[in-house]
């Protein structure tokens, strides 16, 4: 299945989209990677969804990526004697370690790490910011606050801490159990929620041991402050705009999205833009004009993937949502202004052989007007460095490792094909020519550019570039 766009679409599975037939329809509509949200899926359901995705993958003959999104620490207040209470701006309200039901003056906060970390002047945002509190006094067992905005708080509402760094890891006991389960199910990506600092990635990295690539969700101000370090230690980044919009001023989020997108591109790491991209399509068959513009901006920015959450998981029009996102992306990438915008954002290559070869491949491909850039990539490095250049020529990533092809399905511009490993350089070029014809990226008489690492099967050693002509027999012509 040949996509007519370079940006990838990540679709979340849920009650509206969990059947094998629906997964197949979503893939046909444009979904390249499927997300399983472990906040709502138990291990049995997760394994069932993975099996269904793999069945669709086998039927369509194309690698499909699977991302398991771990819940992360959910910080919530306790319960109230009457379910909820009304507050007044300026009044005092306390969060403490007393497990008794709350009232209009106090409520239980079952998170000692918060009680220990919050300082005077720190903000506490309840229920996605609908209630805003400011700490005026604390003694490590209670946080006395002033109500700054909002007038209601009810049972088990979430707590956000934009000014506070918690001295706890990003993995909860549930996350550890979920991580073991998704790794055993051979998912391709694991998303880590509520990352605050680079150290939060260490435990998951140790547990994963390379069995899945790690995607860090940037949804807290603390993560933005240490963005470059987090990017360096991650395999990919997600711009989780929902929580960012709670803990940061809403008007700051678009600039942060651009900053993250460009930083990831400089580093050659995939970046996903997520949250509320086509929100109205949860209940409507068409999006708003503002949502179309929002998706378009992410595509113009050169994001690797754009994501649907509730739109595909629980909405009334999941297939329409994916198809709409697909059409928007295609139209943007056909815009005459698109190549210039992408080119203007192009980062300088790093002083490595891989970047030098990838830069040369892009320049030669665009200068010569070849039909495709074909990269051999066993570990994914060559594919990632080629995609970093954002060439206007199609990229075929030939992968002898199935898991690599699935992982790279999240990456901008890569059309991944699982193939047997090449025996030598001549076999590599012949195979590149033949697959270019089979995948309809070239025909007899066309030229392609082939890049790879030599010796073959050497991770991170992208050091070869070759121009090849496709002969009448579909192999390389001398």
C-alpha positions in Angstrom: 0.0 0.0 0.0 1.7 3.2 -1.2 0.8 6.3 0.7 0.6 9.6 -1.2 2.0 11.6 1.8 5.1 11.7 3.9 3.8 12.5 7.3 2.5 9.5 9.2 -0.9 9.0 11.0 -1.1 7.5 14.4 -4.6 6.3 15.4 -5.6 5.3 18.9 -7.7 2.1 19.3 -10.6 1.9 21.7 -14.3 0.8 22.0 -15.1 2.3 18.6 -12.2 0.7 16.8 -11.1 -2.5 18.4 -12.4 -5.1 15.9 -10.1 -6.6 13.3 -12.4 -5.3 10.5 -12.2 -1.7 11.9 -8.4 -1.9 12.3 -8.2 -3.0 8.7 -10.5 -0.1 7.6 -8.5 2.4 9.6 -5.2 1.2 8.0 -6.8 1.4 4.5 -8.0 4.9 5.3 -4.5 6.0 6.2 -3.4 4.9 9.7 0.3 3.8 9.7 0.7 3.1 13.4 -1.8 2.1 16.1 -1.8 3.3 19.7 -3.0 1.2 22.6 -3.7 3.3 25.6 -2.8 1.3 28.7 -4.9 3.7 30.9 -7.9 1.9 29.4 -6.7 -1.4 28.3 -5.9 -4.4 30.5 -3.3 -7.0 29.5 -5.8 -9.4 27.8 -7.3 -6.6 25.7 -3.8 -5.4 24.8 -2.7 -8.8 23.6 -6.0 -9.2 21.6 -5.4 -5.9 19.9 -1.8 -6.7 19.1 -2.9 -10.0 17.6 -5.5 -8.3 15.5 -3.1 -5.7 14.2 -0.6 -8.4 13.3 -3.3 -10.3 11.4 -4.1 -7.1 9.4 -0.4 -6.6 8.8 0.0 -10.1 7.4 -3.1 -9.7 5.2 -2.0 -6.3 3.7 1.7 -7.2 3.4 2.9 -4.0 4.9 4.7 -3.4 8.3 2.4 -1.7 10.8 3.7 -0.1 14.0 2.2 -0.6 17.4 2.7 2.0 20.2 1.7 1.1 23.8 1.1 4.2 25.9 1.8 3.7 29.6 -0.5 5.6 32.0 2.2 7.1 34.2 1.5 8.5 37.7 -2.1 9.7 38.1 -2.2 12.3 40.8 -5.7 12.7 42.3 -7.4 14.2 45.4 -9.4 11.9 47.7 -13.2 11.8 48.1 -15.6 14.2 49.7 -18.4 13.5 52.2 -21.0 14.8 49.8 -19.2 14.1 46.5 -18.3 17.7 45.8 -18.0 21.1 47.4 -18.3 24.7 46.4 -15.4 27.1 47.1 -15.0 30.9 46.8 -12.1 32.8 45.3 -9.7 34.0 48.0 -10.8 31.4 50.6 -8.3 28.9 52.2 -8.5 25.3 51.2 -6.2 22.6 52.5 -4.8 19.3 51.0 -3.5 17.0 53.7 -2.6 13.4 54.7 -5.8 12.8 56.6 -7.7 10.0 54.8 -11.2 11.1 56.1 -13.7 12.4 53.5 -13.2 16.0 52.6 -15.4 19.1 53.1 -15.3 22.8 52.0 -12.2 23.4 54.0 -9.9 20.4 53.2 -9.5 17.1 51.3 -7.2 14.1 51.5 -4.2 14.1 49.1 -3.0 10.4 48.9 0.4 11.4 47.5 3.1 12.1 50.1 5.5 13.0 47.4 3.4 16.0 46.6 3.1 17.0 50.2 6.9 16.9 50.5 7.7 18.7 47.3 5.3 21.6 47.1 6.6 25.0 48.3 5.0 28.3 49.1 4.0 30.1 45.9 3.6 26.9 43.9 0.4 26.4 41.9 -1.8 23.3 42.1 -4.3 22.9 39.3 -7.3 20.6 39.9 -9.5 19.0 37.3 -7.5 20.1 34.2 -7.1 23.6 35.7 -10.8 24.3 36.3 -9.8 25.0 39.9 -6.5 26.8 40.6 -4.9 26.9 44.0 -1.7 28.6 45.3 0.2 27.3 48.2 0.5 29.8 51.1 1.9 27.4 53.8 3.1 23.8 54.1 4.6 21.6 56.7 5.1 18.4 54.6 1.8 16.9 56.0 -0.6 19.5 54.6 -0.6 22.1 51.9 -2.6 25.2 52.8 -3.8 27.0 49.7 -5.6 30.1 48.5 -8.3 29.6 45.9 -7.2 31.7 42.9 -9.8 30.6 40.3 -12.7 28.2 40.0 -15.4 27.4 42.5 -15.9 23.6 42.6 -14.0 20.5 43.5 -15.3 16.9 43.5 -14.2 13.3 44.1 -10.9 12.0 42.6 -10.1 14.9 40.4 -6.7 15.1 38.9 -3.9 17.3 40.3 -1.3 19.1 38.1 1.8 20.7 39.5 3.3 23.2 36.9 5.8 24.6 39.4 6.8 21.4 41.3 9.3 18.7 40.4 8.4 15.5 42.2 11.2 13.3 43.4 9.7 10.1 42.1 10.2 8.1 38.9 7.9 8.2 35.9 7.0 4.5 36.3 4.4 3.3 38.8 3.8 -0.3 39.8 1.1 -0.5 37.2 3.4 0.9 34.6 6.1 -1.7 35.4 3.6 -4.5 35.0 2.2 -3.0 31.8 5.7 -2.5 30.4 6.6 -6.2 31.0 3.3 -7.2 29.3 3.7 -5.0 26.2 7.3 -6.0 25.8 6.3 -9.7 25.9 3.6 -8.9 23.2 6.4 -7.5 20.9 5.0 -3.9 20.6 7.3 -1.6 18.7 7.1 1.6 20.7 6.4 2.4 24.4 5.3 5.9 25.3 6.2 7.2 28.7 3.9 9.6 30.4 4.6 12.7 32.6 8.4 12.7 32.0 10.0 15.5 34.0 13.7 14.9 33.6 16.1 12.7 31.6 16.5 10.3 34.6 12.8 9.3 34.2 13.8 7.4 31.1 16.5 5.3 32.7 14.3 2.7 34.4 12.2 2.0 31.3 15.3 1.8 29.2 16.8 -0.7 31.5 13.7 -2.9 31.5 13.2 -2.6 27.7 16.7 -3.6 26.8 16.2 -2.6 23.2 13.1 -4.7 22.8 11.0 -1.6 22.0 11.9 2.0 21.2 10.9 4.6 23.8 8.8 7.7 23.1 8.9 10.4 25.8 5.7 12.4 26.1 6.4 16.1 26.7 3.5 17.3 28.8 5.0 19.1 31.8 7.0 22.4 32.0 9.8 20.6 33.7 10.3 18.4 30.6 10.3 21.5 28.4 13.0 23.0 30.5 15.3 20.0 29.9 14.1 19.2 26.4 17.4 18.7 24.7 18.6 16.2 27.3 15.3 14.3 27.1 15.5 14.2 23.3 19.0 12.8 23.5 17.9 9.9 25.7 14.7 9.1 23.9 14.0 7.4 20.6 11.1 9.7 19.8 9.1 12.6 21.3 5.4 13.3 21.6 4.1 16.9 21.9 1.3 16.1 24.4 -0.6 19.4 24.0 -3.5 18.5 26.3 -1.5 18.4 29.5 0.9 21.1 28.3 -2.1 23.4 27.9 -3.1 22.7 31.5 0.2 23.4 33.1 1.4 26.2 30.8 -0.4 29.2 29.5 -2.5 28.1 26.4 -0.9 30.8 24.3 2.6 29.3 25.0 1.7 25.8 23.6 2.0 26.6 19.8 5.5 28.1 20.2 6.6 25.1 22.3 5.2 22.7 19.7 7.4 24.4 17.1 10.4 24.4 19.4 10.0 20.6 20.1 9.4 19.8 16.4 12.5 21.6 15.3 14.7 20.3 18.1 13.7 16.7 17.3 14.4 17.2 13.6 17.9 18.6 14.4 18.5 15.5 16.5 17.1 13.1 13.9 14.5 11.8 16.3 10.8 11.3 15.3 8.3 13.7 16.7 4.5 13.2 17.1 2.0 16.0 17.5 -1.0 14.9 19.5 -4.2 15.9 21.3 -7.4 17.4 20.0 -6.3 17.6 16.4 -9.8 16.7 15.0 -11.6 16.8 18.4 -15.0 17.8 16.9 -15.0 14.6 14.8 -15.7 12.6 18.0 -19.4 13.5 17.4 -19.4 15.2 13.9 -18.6 13.8 10.5 -16.5 16.8 9.5 -13.9 18.9 11.4 -13.9 22.6 12.1 -11.9 24.9 9.9 -9.7 25.6 12.8 -8.9 21.9 13.3 -8.0 21.6 9.6 -5.6 24.5 10.1 -4.1 22.9 13.2 -3.4 19.6 11.4 -1.9 21.6 8.5 0.5 23.5 10.7 1.9 20.3 12.1 2.5 19.0 8.6 4.1 22.3 7.4 6.3 22.1 10.5 7.7 18.7 9.3 6.3 16.6 12.1 6.9 12.9 11.6 3.4 11.9 12.7 0.1 13.4 13.7 -2.1 11.6 16.1 -5.8 10.9 16.7 -6.9 10.1 20.3 -10.6 9.9 21.1 -11.5 10.7 17.5 -10.5 7.1 16.5 -10.8 5.4 19.9 -14.3 6.4 21.0 -15.7 8.7 18.4 -18.7 8.1 16.1 -16.6 8.6 12.9 -13.2 6.9 13.4 -12.7 6.0 9.7 -13.8 9.5 8.6 -11.4 11.0 11.1 -8.4 9.1 9.7 -9.5 9.7 6.1 -9.9 13.4 6.8 -6.4 13.7 8.3 -5.0 11.8 5.3 -6.6 14.2 2.9 -5.4 17.3 4.8 -1.8 16.0 4.9 -1.9 15.1 1.2 -3.1 18.6 0.2 -0.5 20.4 2.4 2.3 18.3 0.9 1.1 19.2 -2.6 1.1 22.9 -1.8 3.8 24.8 -3.9 4.9 26.5 -0.7 5.5 23.3 1.2 9.0 22.4 -0.1 10.2 25.9 0.7 8.9 25.8 4.2 10.4 22.4 4.8 13.7 23.5 3.3 13.9 26.7 5.4 13.7 24.6 8.6 16.4 22.1 7.5 19.0 21.7 10.2 22.7 21.7 9.5 24.2 18.2 9.2 26.3 16.9 12.1 30.0 16.2 11.4 29.4 12.4 10.9 29.7 10.1 7.9 26.1 9.2 8.2 24.9 12.8 8.0 27.3 13.6 5.2 26.0 10.6 3.1 22.4 11.5 3.9 22.9 15.1 2.9 24.7 14.1 -0.3 21.9 11.6 -1.1 19.2 14.3 -0.8 21.1 16.9 -2.8 22.0 14.4 -5.6 18.4 13.0 -5.7 16.9 16.4 -6.1 19.5 17.6 -8.6 19.3 14.5 -10.8 15.6 14.0 -10.4 15.9 10.3 -9.4 12.8 8.3 -8.8 13.7 7.2 -5.2 16.3 7.2 -2.5 16.7 3.6 -1.3 18.2 3.0 2.1 19.3 -0.3 3.6 18.7 -0.1 7.3 18.9 -3.1 9.7 18.9 -1.0 12.9 17.0 2.0 11.6 19.9 4.5 11.8 20.3 5.0 8.0 16.5 5.4 7.6 16.4 8.0 10.4 19.3 10.1 9.0 17.8 10.0 5.5 14.4 11.1 6.8 16.1 13.9 8.8 16.9 15.6 5.5 13.3 15.7 4.5 14.0 15.1 0.8 11.3 15.8 -1.8 12.1 12.4 -3.4 10.5 9.2 -2.1 12.4 7.2 0.4 12.3 3.4 0.4 13.7 1.8 3.6 14.6 -1.8 3.0 14.8 -3.6 6.3 16.0 -7.2 6.8 14.7 -7.0 10.4 10.9 -7.0 10.7 10.9 -5.1 14.0 13.0 -2.3 12.4 10.5 -1.9 9.6 7.6 -1.7 12.1 9.4 0.9 14.2 10.2 3.1 11.2 6.6 3.2 10.1 6.3 6.2 12.5 9.1 8.1 10.7 8.5 10.8 8.1 8.7 9.8 4.5 9.8 6.2 4.9 8.1 3.6 2.9 9.3 0.5 4.7 9.7 -2.9 3.0 10.8 -6.1 4.7 13.3 -7.9 2.6 16.0 -10.6 2.9 19.4 -9.3 3.8 21.7 -8.5 0.8 24.6 -10.9 0.3 27.0 -8.2 -1.1 27.0 -4.8 -2.8 25.9 -6.0 -6.2 23.0 -8.0 -4.6 22.1 -4.9 -2.6 21.8 -2.6 -5.7 19.9 -5.3 -7.7 17.5 -5.8 -4.8 17.0 -2.0 -4.5 16.2 -1.7 -8.2 13.8 -4.7 -8.2 11.9 -3.5 -5.1 11.7 0.0 -6.5 9.8 -1.4 -9.5 7.7 -3.7 -7.4 6.6 -0.9 -5.0 5.9 1.4 -8.0 8.7 3.9 -7.1 10.6 3.4 -10.3 10.6 1.7 -13.7 13.0 0.6 -16.4 15.3 3.5 -17.3 14.9 5.4 -14.1 17.7 6.2 -11.7 17.7 5.6 -8.0 20.2 6.4 -5.2 21.2 3.6 -2.9 22.6 4.3 0.6 23.8 1.8 3.2 26.4 1.0 5.8 29.4 -1.0 4.7 30.4 -3.6 5.9 26.8 -4.7 5.8 24.9 -5.2 9.1 27.1 -2.7 10.9 24.9 -0.5 13.1 25.2 3.2 12.5 27.8 2.9 9.7 26.0 4.8 6.9 29.0 5.4 4.6 28.0 4.3 1.0 26.1 6.1 -1.7 25.6 4.8 -5.2 23.6 5.9 -8.3 22.0 3.0 -10.1 20.0 2.6 -13.3 17.0 0.3 -13.4 17.4 -2.1 -16.3 14.7 -3.6 -18.5 14.8 -6.7 -16.3 14.1 -4.7 -13.2 17.7 -5.1 -12.0 20.6 -2.7 -12.0 21.8 -1.8 -15.5 25.5 -1.4 -16.0 
